[in-house]
Amino acid sequence: MTDTHVKKDLNDEPIDDEIAEVLREVKFPANKDGIVDAARATGASNDVIALFDGLPEQDYDSADAVEQLLGSGGGSGLSA
């Protein structure tokens, strides 16, 4: 059954693009709350905000560190 509300995989291009947009705005090092705040500030979808909100509470040195935990596998625009 096809549903327009199917949960998107991290490898879906729109999700990768949103993640990349948020991570470009984050000033690293950053903690989870800073990343979630950046997601909200960029107008990211609730799905993307929820992904970032699910990150472990810790400091992140780079977008790559966040990307590895999200398992997005090198989505477009994530490398600086």
Residue frames as qw, qx, qy, qz and C-alpha x, y, z in Angstrom:
[[0.000, 0.888, 0.459, 0.000, 0.00, 0.00, 0.00],
 [0.415, 0.337, -0.006, 0.845, 1.36, 3.38, -1.00],
 [0.321, -0.824, -0.416, 0.211, 1.02, 6.10, 1.59],
 [0.300, 0.799, -0.043, 0.520, 2.03, 9.75, 1.32],
 [0.426, -0.809, 0.271, -0.300, 3.03, 9.69, 4.99],
 [0.951, 0.018, -0.204, 0.233, 5.62, 6.94, 4.65],
 [0.517, -0.780, 0.199, 0.290, 8.58, 7.52, 6.94],
 [0.552, 0.781, -0.288, 0.047, 11.54, 8.73, 4.90],
 [0.900, -0.143, -0.051, 0.408, 14.85, 6.90, 5.06],
 [0.337, -0.775, 0.157, 0.511, 17.95, 8.93, 5.79],
 [0.444, -0.100, 0.607, 0.652, 19.14, 8.14, 2.28],
 [0.305, 0.783, 0.529, 0.114, 16.20, 10.00, 0.76],
 [0.450, 0.340, 0.096, 0.820, 17.56, 13.04, -1.03],
 [0.198, -0.783, -0.165, -0.566, 15.19, 15.64, 0.50],
 [0.737, -0.666, -0.087, 0.075, 16.16, 14.53, 4.01],
 [0.755, -0.058, 0.055, 0.650, 19.87, 14.59, 3.10],
 [0.248, 0.581, 0.159, 0.759, 19.46, 18.08, 1.67],
 [0.433, -0.817, -0.131, -0.358, 17.77, 19.32, 4.85],
 [0.827, -0.466, -0.031, 0.314, 20.41, 17.72, 7.04],
 [0.631, 0.197, 0.104, 0.743, 23.14, 19.31, 4.93],
 [0.002, 0.745, 0.167, 0.645, 21.47, 22.72, 5.12],
 [0.626, -0.767, -0.079, -0.113, 21.26, 22.54, 8.90],
 [0.839, -0.306, 0.047, 0.448, 24.83, 21.30, 9.35],
 [0.478, 0.467, 0.105, 0.736, 26.15, 24.12, 7.14],
 [0.206, -0.800, -0.086, -0.556, 24.60, 26.59, 9.60],
 [0.792, -0.591, -0.119, 0.094, 25.99, 24.98, 12.76],
 [0.145, 0.818, -0.482, 0.277, 29.11, 26.49, 14.26],
 [0.939, -0.163, -0.277, 0.123, 31.22, 23.51, 15.38],
 [0.195, -0.126, -0.959, 0.164, 32.06, 22.32, 17.95],
 [0.499, -0.263, -0.071, -0.823, 28.40, 22.15, 18.93],
 [0.249, -0.002, 0.896, -0.367, 26.25, 20.16, 21.30],
 [0.097, 0.400, 0.887, 0.209, 22.98, 18.43, 20.47],
 [0.052, 0.767, 0.492, -0.408, 20.88, 21.37, 21.65],
 [0.025, -0.613, 0.270, 0.742, 22.79, 23.75, 19.39],
 [0.058, -0.028, 0.835, 0.547, 22.22, 21.48, 16.42],
 [0.053, 0.584, 0.809, -0.033, 18.49, 21.15, 17.19],
 [0.008, 0.765, 0.209, -0.609, 18.26, 24.95, 17.56],
 [0.031, -0.405, 0.538, 0.739, 19.96, 25.37, 14.17],
 [0.083, 0.262, 0.906, 0.322, 17.50, 22.92, 12.61],
 [0.050, 0.744, 0.608, -0.272, 14.58, 24.96, 13.94],
 [0.057, -0.705, 0.077, 0.702, 16.19, 28.22, 12.81],
 [0.040, -0.236, 0.696, 0.678, 16.63, 26.94, 9.24],
 [0.667, 0.189, 0.016, -0.721, 13.02, 25.82, 9.08],
 [0.156, 0.204, -0.955, -0.147, 13.86, 22.13, 8.85],
 [0.670, -0.253, -0.490, -0.497, 10.99, 19.66, 8.78],
 [0.698, -0.513, 0.296, -0.401, 9.79, 18.02, 11.97],
 [0.992, 0.071, -0.069, 0.080, 11.32, 14.74, 10.73],
 [0.587, 0.504, -0.322, 0.545, 14.78, 16.31, 10.49],
 [0.263, -0.656, 0.353, -0.612, 14.41, 18.07, 13.83],
 [0.902, -0.320, 0.137, -0.256, 13.43, 14.73, 15.39],
 [0.890, 0.265, -0.226, 0.294, 16.53, 13.07, 13.87],
 [0.290, 0.567, -0.395, 0.662, 18.80, 15.68, 15.43],
 [0.540, -0.554, 0.252, -0.582, 16.87, 15.56, 18.70],
 [0.984, -0.143, -0.044, -0.095, 17.57, 11.82, 18.83],
 [0.561, 0.546, -0.480, 0.396, 21.33, 12.37, 18.85],
 [0.701, -0.377, -0.447, 0.408, 23.23, 11.50, 22.04],
 [0.221, -0.975, -0.009, -0.028, 23.87, 14.38, 24.45],
 [0.745, -0.276, 0.179, 0.581, 27.47, 15.22, 23.66],
 [0.073, 0.799, -0.227, -0.552, 29.67, 17.73, 21.87],
 [0.814, 0.417, 0.347, 0.206, 30.25, 17.24, 18.16],
 [0.426, -0.486, 0.292, 0.705, 33.46, 18.43, 16.52],
 [0.052, 0.254, -0.556, -0.789, 32.18, 18.49, 12.94],
 [0.713, 0.222, -0.082, -0.660, 29.32, 17.85, 10.55],
 [0.565, 0.273, -0.768, -0.130, 30.98, 14.53, 9.73],
 [0.015, 0.082, -0.867, 0.491, 30.67, 13.40, 13.35],
 [0.536, 0.213, 0.369, -0.729, 26.94, 14.14, 13.28],
 [0.660, 0.367, -0.418, -0.505, 26.53, 12.54, 9.87],
 [0.328, 0.230, -0.913, 0.068, 28.17, 9.31, 11.04],
 [0.195, 0.092, 0.794, -0.569, 25.75, 9.00, 13.95],
 [0.599, 0.360, 0.145, -0.700, 22.77, 9.71, 11.74],
 [0.602, 0.040, 0.775, 0.186, 23.98, 7.06, 9.29],
 [0.509, 0.747, 0.116, -0.412, 23.30, 9.25, 6.28],
 [0.804, 0.056, 0.459, 0.374, 26.36, 7.87, 4.50],
 [0.356, -0.210, 0.352, 0.840, 27.67, 11.04, 2.87],
 [0.310, 0.778, 0.544, -0.056, 24.59, 12.87, 1.72],
 [0.462, 0.564, 0.193, 0.657, 25.17, 15.66, -0.78],
 [0.031, -0.808, 0.009, -0.588, 26.53, 18.89, 0.61],
 [0.748, -0.654, -0.112, 0.013, 27.65, 17.54, 3.94],
 [0.768, -0.121, -0.013, 0.629, 31.36, 17.83, 3.37],
 [0.077, -0.942, -0.055, 0.321, 32.90, 21.22, 3.99]]
